[in-house]
Amino acid sequence: MNFFRSEEHARNWSQWNPEAEQQLQPLEHYAERFAGEMFRARVRPDFMSWLDEQRRQREREQEGK
């Protein structure tokens, strides 16, 4: 994960490894990835049962296609 303020800041880091260039992502990338319903629902007290219900619902939707 990118803990730097910007990609430029990371590249200026004394221990920067140029081979890691393709793994460097802007903050928007992570914001989009972790903004999904699954990640937001992790704080639910019933997360495991909610997750199981979501799985069953997706299976029902797949059977209906």
DSSP file (Angstrom, degrees, kcal/mol; ACC not computed):
  #  RESIDUE AA STRUCTURE BP1 BP2  ACC     N-H-->O    O-->H-N    N-H-->O    O-->H-N    TCO  KAPPA ALPHA  PHI   PSI    X-CA   Y-CA   Z-CA
    1    1 A M              0   0    0      0, 0.0     2,-0.8     0, 0.0    23,-0.1   0.000 360.0 360.0 360.0 148.6    0.0    0.0    0.0
    2    2 A N        +     0   0    0      1,-0.1     5,-0.0    23,-0.1    22,-0.0  -0.749 360.0 172.1 -88.5 111.2    1.2    3.5   -0.7
    3    3 A F        +     0   0    0     -2,-0.8     2,-0.2     3,-0.0    -1,-0.1   0.223  48.2 103.7-101.3  13.3    1.8    5.4    2.5
    4    4 A F  S    S-     0   0    0      1,-0.1     3,-0.1     2,-0.0    -2,-0.0  -0.561  79.5-120.6 -94.3 159.7    3.3    8.4    0.7
    5    5 A R  S    S-     0   0    0     -2,-0.2     2,-0.3     1,-0.2    22,-0.2   0.833  91.5  -7.5 -66.6 -32.9    1.7   11.8    0.1
    6    6 A S  S  > S-     0   0    0      1,-0.1     4,-2.0    20,-0.1    -1,-0.2  -0.970  71.6-102.3-156.4 166.6    2.1   11.4   -3.7
    7    7 A E  H  > S+     0   0    0     -2,-0.3     4,-2.3     1,-0.2     5,-0.2   0.886 122.1  54.1 -62.0 -37.6    3.8    9.2   -6.2
    8    8 A E  H  > S+     0   0    0      1,-0.2     4,-1.5     2,-0.2    -1,-0.2   0.906 105.7  52.3 -63.9 -41.0    6.5   11.8   -6.6
    9    9 A H  H  4 S+     0   0    0      1,-0.2     4,-0.4     2,-0.2    -1,-0.2   0.903 109.6  49.9 -60.7 -41.6    7.2   11.7   -2.9
   10   10 A A  H >< S+     0   0    0     -4,-2.0     3,-1.3     1,-0.2    -2,-0.2   0.913 108.2  52.2 -64.0 -42.7    7.5    7.9   -3.1
   11   11 A R  H 3< S+     0   0    0     -4,-2.3    -1,-0.2     1,-0.3    -2,-0.2   0.787 107.4  53.1 -66.2 -26.4    9.9    8.1   -6.0
   12   12 A N  T 3< S+     0   0    0     -4,-1.5    -1,-0.3    -5,-0.2    -2,-0.2   0.512  81.9 117.5 -85.4  -5.1   12.1   10.6   -4.1
   13   13 A W  S X  S-     0   0    0     -3,-1.3     3,-1.8    -4,-0.4    -3,-0.0  -0.386  72.6-127.8 -63.8 138.5   12.4    8.2   -1.1
   14   14 A S  T 3  S+     0   0    0      1,-0.3    -1,-0.1    -2,-0.1    -4,-0.0   0.767 108.8  46.2 -62.2 -26.5   16.0    7.1   -0.4
   15   15 A Q  T 3  S+     0   0    0      2,-0.1    -1,-0.3     0, 0.0    -2,-0.1   0.175  81.2 143.7-101.9  17.4   14.9    3.4   -0.4
   16   16 A W    <   -     0   0    0     -3,-1.8    -5,-0.1    -5,-0.1     3,-0.0  -0.324  38.2-153.2 -60.3 134.5   12.8    3.6   -3.5
   17   17 A N    >   -     0   0    0      1,-0.1     3,-2.4    -2,-0.0     4,-0.2  -0.952   6.2-151.9-110.4 112.6   13.0    0.5   -5.7
   18   18 A P  G >  S+     0   0    0      0, 0.0     3,-1.5     0, 0.0     4,-0.2   0.743  93.4  68.8 -58.3 -22.6   12.3    1.3   -9.4
   19   19 A E  G 3  S+     0   0    0      1,-0.3     3,-0.4     2,-0.1     4,-0.1   0.691  91.9  61.2 -68.9 -16.0   11.0   -2.2   -9.9
   20   20 A A  G X> S+     0   0    0     -3,-2.4     3,-1.5     1,-0.2     4,-0.8   0.408  72.7 105.4 -88.1   2.2    8.0   -1.3   -7.7
   21   21 A E  G X4 S+     0   0    0     -3,-1.5     3,-1.2     1,-0.3    -1,-0.2   0.869  75.7  51.9 -52.0 -45.5    6.9    1.4  -10.1
   22   22 A Q  G 34 S+     0   0    0     -3,-0.4    -1,-0.3     1,-0.3    -2,-0.1   0.686 106.1  55.9 -71.7 -15.1    3.9   -0.5  -11.5
   23   23 A Q  G <4 S+     0   0    0     -3,-1.5     2,-0.5    -4,-0.1    -1,-0.3   0.606  81.8 103.1 -88.4 -12.3    2.7   -1.2   -8.0
   24   24 A L    <<  +     0   0    0     -3,-1.2   -17,-0.1    -4,-0.8    -3,-0.0  -0.602  52.4 178.0 -75.0 119.6    2.5    2.5   -7.1
   25   25 A Q        -     0   0    0     -2,-0.5   -23,-0.1     2,-0.0    -2,-0.0  -0.927  28.8-112.3-124.7 146.8   -1.1    3.7   -7.3
   26   26 A P    >>  -     0   0    0      0, 0.0     3,-1.2     0, 0.0     4,-1.0  -0.331  36.5-104.8 -71.4 160.9   -2.7    7.0   -6.6
   27   27 A L  H 3> S+     0   0    0      1,-0.3     4,-2.7     2,-0.2     3,-0.2   0.838 118.1  65.1 -55.4 -36.5   -5.0    7.4   -3.6
   28   28 A E  H 3> S+     0   0    0      1,-0.2     4,-2.4     2,-0.2    -1,-0.3   0.855  95.9  58.5 -57.6 -35.0   -8.1    7.4   -5.9
   29   29 A H  H <> S+     0   0    0     -3,-1.2     4,-2.1     1,-0.2    -1,-0.2   0.940 111.2  39.8 -59.3 -48.4   -7.3    3.8   -6.8
   30   30 A Y  H  X S+     0   0    0     -4,-1.0     4,-2.6    -3,-0.2    -2,-0.2   0.866 112.4  55.8 -72.2 -35.9   -7.5    2.7   -3.2
   31   31 A A  H  < S+     0   0    0     -4,-2.7     4,-0.4     1,-0.2    -1,-0.2   0.914 111.8  43.9 -61.5 -41.8  -10.5    4.9   -2.4
   32   32 A E  H >< S+     0   0    0     -4,-2.4     3,-0.8    -5,-0.2     4,-0.3   0.915 114.0  50.1 -68.6 -42.9  -12.4    3.3   -5.2
   33   33 A R  H >< S+     0   0    0     -4,-2.1     3,-0.6     1,-0.2    -2,-0.2   0.905 116.9  38.8 -63.5 -42.6  -11.3   -0.2   -4.4
   34   34 A F  T 3< S+     0   0    0     -4,-2.6    -1,-0.2     1,-0.2    -2,-0.2   0.312  98.4  78.0 -95.6   9.7  -12.2    0.0   -0.7
   35   35 A A  T <   +     0   0    0     -3,-0.8    -1,-0.2    -4,-0.4    -2,-0.1   0.476  69.1 117.1 -92.3  -3.7  -15.4    2.0   -1.1
   36   36 A G  S <> S-     0   0    0     -3,-0.6     4,-2.2    -4,-0.3     3,-0.4  -0.161  81.0-107.9 -65.7 160.0  -17.4   -1.1   -2.2
   37   37 A E  H  > S+     0   0    0      1,-0.2     4,-2.2     2,-0.2     5,-0.1   0.855 116.5  58.5 -56.4 -39.1  -20.3   -2.4   -0.2
   38   38 A M  H  4 S+     0   0    0      1,-0.2     4,-0.5     2,-0.2    -1,-0.2   0.910 109.5  42.7 -60.9 -43.6  -18.4   -5.4    0.9
   39   39 A F  H >4 S+     0   0    0     -3,-0.4     3,-0.8     1,-0.2    -1,-0.2   0.878 114.0  50.5 -72.5 -37.1  -15.7   -3.3    2.6
   40   40 A R  H >< S+     0   0    0     -4,-2.2     3,-0.9     1,-0.2    -1,-0.2   0.846 105.9  57.6 -68.0 -31.9  -18.1   -0.8    4.1
   41   41 A A  G >< S+     0   0    0     -4,-2.2     3,-2.2     1,-0.2    -1,-0.2   0.607  79.3  90.3 -75.6 -11.2  -20.2   -3.7    5.6
   42   42 A R  G <  S+     0   0    0     -3,-0.8    -1,-0.2    -4,-0.5     5,-0.2   0.729  81.2  59.3 -59.4 -21.4  -17.2   -5.1    7.5
   43   43 A V  G <  S+     0   0    0     -3,-0.9    -1,-0.3    -4,-0.2    -2,-0.1   0.535  79.2 112.3 -85.2  -5.9  -18.2   -2.9   10.5
   44   44 A R  S X  S-     0   0    0     -3,-2.2     3,-1.4     1,-0.1     4,-0.2  -0.425  70.2-136.7 -65.7 138.5  -21.6   -4.5   10.8
   45   45 A P  T 3  S+     0   0    0      0, 0.0     3,-0.2     0, 0.0    -1,-0.1   0.778 107.9  45.7 -66.5 -23.4  -22.0   -6.6   13.9
   46   46 A D  T 3> S+     0   0    0      1,-0.2     4,-2.9     2,-0.1     5,-0.3  -0.067  75.1 132.6-105.6  31.4  -23.8   -9.2   11.8
   47   47 A F  H <>  +     0   0    0     -3,-1.4     4,-3.1     1,-0.2     5,-0.2   0.876  68.3  50.6 -54.7 -45.8  -21.2   -9.1    9.0
   48   48 A M  H  > S+     0   0    0     -3,-0.2     4,-2.1     2,-0.2    -1,-0.2   0.916 115.1  42.0 -64.2 -43.0  -20.7  -12.9    8.7
   49   49 A S  H  > S+     0   0    0      2,-0.2     4,-2.2     1,-0.2    -1,-0.2   0.891 115.4  51.4 -70.7 -36.6  -24.4  -13.6    8.4
   50   50 A W  H  X S+     0   0    0     -4,-2.9     4,-2.3     2,-0.2    -2,-0.2   0.922 109.9  50.1 -61.0 -43.9  -24.9  -10.6    6.1
   51   51 A L  H  X S+     0   0    0     -4,-3.1     4,-2.3    -5,-0.3    -2,-0.2   0.903 109.3  50.6 -62.2 -42.9  -22.0  -11.9    3.9
   52   52 A D  H  X S+     0   0    0     -4,-2.1     4,-2.3     1,-0.2    -1,-0.2   0.904 110.4  49.8 -62.6 -40.8  -23.6  -15.4    3.8
   53   53 A E  H  X S+     0   0    0     -4,-2.2     4,-2.4     2,-0.2    -2,-0.2   0.890 109.2  51.9 -65.7 -38.7  -26.9  -13.8    2.7
   54   54 A Q  H  X S+     0   0    0     -4,-2.3     4,-2.4     2,-0.2    -2,-0.2   0.909 109.6  50.1 -62.3 -42.0  -25.2  -11.8    0.0
   55   55 A R  H  X S+     0   0    0     -4,-2.3     4,-2.1     2,-0.2    -2,-0.2   0.930 111.5  47.6 -61.9 -45.9  -23.6  -15.0   -1.3
   56   56 A R  H  X S+     0   0    0     -4,-2.3     4,-2.3     1,-0.2    -2,-0.2   0.887 110.7  52.2 -63.5 -39.1  -26.9  -16.8   -1.4
   57   57 A Q  H  X S+     0   0    0     -4,-2.4     4,-2.3     2,-0.2    -1,-0.2   0.916 108.9  49.5 -64.1 -43.0  -28.5  -13.9   -3.1
   58   58 A R  H  X S+     0   0    0     -4,-2.4     4,-2.2     1,-0.2    -1,-0.2   0.889 110.0  51.9 -62.9 -38.0  -25.8  -13.8   -5.8
   59   59 A E  H  X S+     0   0    0     -4,-2.1     4,-2.2     2,-0.2    -2,-0.2   0.917 109.3  49.4 -64.4 -42.4  -26.3  -17.6   -6.3
   60   60 A R  H  X S+     0   0    0     -4,-2.3     4,-1.6     1,-0.2    -2,-0.2   0.904 111.0  50.3 -62.2 -40.9  -30.1  -17.1   -6.8
   61   61 A E  H  < S+     0   0    0     -4,-2.3     4,-0.5     1,-0.2    -1,-0.2   0.885 109.9  50.1 -65.7 -37.4  -29.4  -14.3   -9.3
   62   62 A Q  H >< S+     0   0    0     -4,-2.2     3,-0.9     1,-0.2    -1,-0.2   0.875 108.7  52.3 -68.4 -37.3  -27.0  -16.5  -11.2
   63   63 A E  H 3< S+     0   0    0     -4,-2.2    -1,-0.2     1,-0.2    -2,-0.2   0.829 104.6  57.7 -66.6 -31.1  -29.5  -19.3  -11.3
   64   64 A G  T 3<        0   0    0     -4,-1.6    -1,-0.2     1,-0.2    -2,-0.2   0.601 360.0 360.0 -75.7 -11.6  -32.1  -17.0  -12.7
   65   65 A K    <         0   0    0     -3,-0.9    -1,-0.2    -4,-0.5    -2,-0.1   0.459 360.0 360.0 -84.2 360.0  -30.0  -16.1  -15.7
